[in-house]
Amino acid sequence: MRNFTNVHDLGDLQAALREAYEIKRDRFADTNIGRNKTLLMVFFNASLRTRLSTQKAAMNLGMNTIVLDVNQGAWKLETERGVVMDGDKSEHLLEAIPVMGCYCDIIGVRSFARFESKEEDYTEKTLNQFIRYSGRPVFSMEAATRHPLQSFADLITIEEYRTTPRPKVVMTWAPHPKALPQAVPNSFAEWMNAAGYDFVITHPEGYELDPAFVGPARVEYDREKAFEGADFVYAKNWAAYAGPDYGKVLHADRRWTVDARTMALTNNAYFMHCLPVRRNMIVTDDVIEGPRSLVIPEAANREISAQTVLRRLLLSEA
């Protein structure tokens, strides 16, 4: 595996899960794999779980780690080719990326959708520039359209807690005061479809996702109907995708907040969210603090998903 940006890069999902379980049983079994190797994590956007879990995973493998927050302590970067750089941006990404590659063995990149251009966001311009110009294996720590480390951790978590061979997993839109990218819901849909679960997406009209990510999932606009018989409920907000409304908040309908009443419609479902979460917007206190909330085990599995990916990248370069 040269790069990791989506579920397909892992190949056989069951094999990847078995590897993740082995890592979880003994996080320090492979401390020599990363000896004298350096991971560079490049953040264009803020992070808590991604930074901590990925850095911990690298340390478990014996790697050195460098963290670069592009917005603090680095030159402002120009990303467009052909521009006259007479403004406040002092360095071009096309020089910065190969320079970064000189100082490390693997690069992780976190760069969100900017909602300025759907085409630019959905072609993953920044992430693909790192893949093309760094000369190093690159993995996504959340990009404009996907968050594969999160979705891998979500899959690990569901596999650990499911009690049926094919659980019903429902991803529900929930209200939020800001416009959020589609990366997490896109990615979650892609991974749930790949896992072959009974997967349902529910959201108000106008919040349809890119059909390429929805795939064979059932879309249900009646949330109560969608929740019936669910084994897992995954709540997430996203901004509009289609047409001129791309990146916009059409409304923040509080009737879509996940609460005890709607969870009671399920098959005693587990609640999931990638965090951070806006309490009493996305989900009520009693649900997220309840005994069926998996948000902390889910977050803990971010270390495992990151370590599985880093291990594969290191071994492919050995």
N, C-alpha and C positions, 0 to 999 in steps of 0.2 A: 504494500500500500504506500504509494508515493505521497498522496495528499488525502485529506479528509474534509469533505465539505457536505456530504449527504449520506443517507442510509446505504446507497448502492456501493459506496467505497468500501464498506465493511465486508461485502460478499455474503457468505452464508451467515444469516443472523443467529441461528442456533449455535454455530461454532463460536461466534463473537460473545454470545451470552455465557457459554461454558467457560470461555477465557475470563470473562468478567467475574464469574463466581469464584474461579481459582484465585484471582487477584484479591477478591474480598476476603477469602479465607486466610491469605497471607500476603499483605501488601508489600512486604519486604523480601520476597523470594527472589527478586530480580534486580537487586541493588547494583550489580555489576554491569548491567546492560547499558546504563547511562553514564557510567564512569568516564570522566573527562569530556563529556558532551554538554553542550549548553543549549538551553531553551530560551528563546527571546519571545516574550509576550508583548504584543503591540496593541495598545488600547486607544482607539479613536473615541470610545464612549465609556461611560462609567461602568463599574463592575464591583460586585462583592463576592458572590458565590463562584463566579467564573474565575476570577483572579485567585482566590484562596484555594479552591479545589484543584485548579490546574497546577498551581505552584506546588501544592502538597503532593500531587501525583508525580510531578517531575522529581521532587526530592525523594520520594519512595523508590524511584528508579535510579537514584544516585546522580542525577543531573544537577548542573549549575543552572541557575535561573537569573534572567535579566528582565526587568519590567520597564517598559517605556510607555509613559502616558504622553501621547502626542500633544495634548492640550496643556501640559504643564512641564516646563523645563526643556522643551524642544522647539526648534524653529517651526514657524508656521509653514505648512506644506501646500504647494500648488499641485493640483491633480490633473489639470487640463493641458494637453499638448498644444503647442502653437501660440500660447498666450504671451504677451509682453509682460514680464514680471516686474512691473513698476509700482506695485502696491505693497501690502503688508506681508506678503508671503515671500520668504527668503530662500527657500529650498524647494526643489521639485521632487516629487515622489519618485520619479524615474532615476534620479541619482540616489535618493535616500534609501530606496529598497535594496539595491545591490550592495550598498555600504552596510546596511543591517545584516545582510547575508554573510558578510566577511567576519562577523563577530559571533556567529552561532551555528548550530547544526540543524535546528528545527525552529520554525517560526509559527506562532499562533497569532491570529489577527481577529480583532473585534471591531466591526465597522457597521453601524446600523444604516437602515434606509434613511434618506434625508427628505423624502417626499417632495423633492424639487422636480424630479423627472422619473416617471415610472420605468421608462426604458433604461435609464442609467441604474436605477435600483435593481431591476430584475435581470440585468446582465451582470450583476455583481462586479462592477468595474474595479473597485478598490481591492477586493479579495483576489480577483484574477490578475491584477497587476503584480501582486506579491508572488503568485504562482508562476507568472511568466518571467519576472525579472530578478527574483531573489537568488535563484540557484539552489534553494533549499526546500526540503519538504515543508508544506504549509498545511495547517489545519485551521478550521473556522472556530472561533470562540463566540460566535454569533455574527452573522452577516446580514445583508439587507433582506434576504428572502428565507433564510433557514437558521436554525440554532441546533445543530446536530448533536453537540455534547449534551444539551439539555434533553433532547428527545431520546437519546440513548439511555440516559439516566432514568427517564420516565418509563421506558420499556423494561429496564432492569427491575424497577420498583413494581410495576404491574405483574411481571412474571413472579416476583417473590410473594405477592399477596393474592393472586388469583386463586380461585377454588374450583374453577371450571376450565375445560380445555380451550373454550372460545368465549371469553367474557364479553359482555356488552360494555363498550367504552363510549361515553358521550362527552364530546367537547362542546362546551357552551360559551357563547359570547356573553360578556358581562360588562356593565357600564364603567366608564373611566372618564375623568375630566380632561384628559389630554389625548392627542392623536398618537396611537402606538403602532409600530410596524406589524406586518403580518408574519414576521419571521418565525415566532414560536408556534402559532397555529398552523402555518404552512408545514413546518417541519414535523410537528406532532401528527398531523394528518398523514404525511408521507410515511412515517414510521409505523403508525397504527395499521395503515393499509398493507405495508410490507409484512407485518406480523400476522395478518390474516384474522384479526379480531372482528367481532360484530361492532362496527364503528359507525357512529352517528354524529353528525355535526348539526348543532341548532343555533340559530341566530335570527335577529330581526331582518326583514327585507331591507336590502340595500347594503348589507354587510357580507355579501357573497365573496368567497375567496377565489383565487385563481383556479379554474377547473383542473389545471395540470396537477395541483396539489390535492384537490378534493378527490380526484380519481373515482374509485368505486364506492366511496363512502355514501351513506344515505344522508341527505339534507332534509331536516325537518324544521319548519318554521314554528310549529306548535311546541313550545319548550316542555310543557307538561307531558305531552305525548312522548317526546323524546326521552324524558327522564324515566318513564315507566320501565321497570325491570332492569335498570342500569346497575352494573357492578362497580363501575368507576365513573366519577364525574370530574372532568378536567375543565376548570374555568379559566378563561383568558379574554382579555379585551383585544380588539384590533380595529384599526381605522378602515374606512371604505377602500375597496380595491378598484372597482369598476369605473371606467370612463372618466369624466371630468371631476368626479368626486374623490378621485384617488388621494389618499392621505388625509381625508377630512373626517371629522366627527359629525355624523348625521344627527345623532341624538345620544343622550346618556340615560336611557329609560331605566329607572331604578326598579321597575318590575322584573328586570332580568338579573338582579342581585341574587346570588345563590343563598338560600336561607333554609331553615329547618323544615318549613312547609314543603318546599320543592324537593328537598332531599328525602322526605318521607314517601315520595312517589317511587323511589328507587327500590332496588333489591338490597336494602341496607348498604348502599354504595359507599366506597371510599371516596374522599374528596382529595383532589390534587390541584396544585398550582405551582408554577415555576418560581414564584417569588421574584422581586418584592411584590406585595399585594396591598391594594388599597382596601383596608377593612371597612366593612359596611357600605362599600361601593361594589366591589367584586363579590365579596362573601361576608356574611355576618360573623360576629365574634364567636357565637356558640357553635357554628359549623367548623370554623378553622381551628378552634380550640377543642373540638370534640374528639371522642375516641376513634372515630373513623377518618380523621384527618391524617394524610400522609405527607404533608408538606416538609416535615423535617427529615424523615427517612429518604424522601425524594431528593432533597438537597444534599444529604450525605452521600447519595449514590453518584453525585457529580464527580467526586474524587475517583470513583471506580470507572466511570465512563471515560474520564480524561486519561487515567492510567492505562486503560486498555488500548486507547488510540495511540498514546505516546509509545507504548511498548511495541505496537505493530510498526509504527514509523521508524523507531530505532532499529528493529530487527531487519526491516527492509533495506536499511542503509548499511547494515553490517557487512 
